Amino acid sequence: MALEATDSNFDELVLKSDKPVIVDFWAEWCGPCRMVGPIVEEVGADYDGRVVVAKLDVDNNPAVTARYGIRNIPTILFFKDGNVADKQVGAVPKSMIVNKLEGLL
């Protein structure tokens, strides 16, 4: 199950994590986001205990959205040791997300 990242808990949840973190930047009204959401949840279940999976609603969390320059959604940022290690923009198959994630483990 993906955790809810917000402007107030982002640093603690994502940047201070001792595990790789995937953050799915999304919005309720975004059709492609609704396609990617279940895939992100599935990846979270597959890698439970090894990776932190979070979702951040861009409409409700403008500070983090602006900090990372998110202009298109869905955007998935891959963090390792508090830094952005990779990025995926747009709806993609699960295999592309898994390949990027495997590179961080």
Buried (B, 14 or more C-beta within 10 A) or exposed (E): EBBEBBBEBBEEBBEEBEEBBBBBBBBEEBEBBBEBBEBBBBBBEEBEEEBBBBBBBBEEBEEBBEEBEBEEBBBBBBBBEEEEBBEBBEBBEBEEBBEBBEEBE
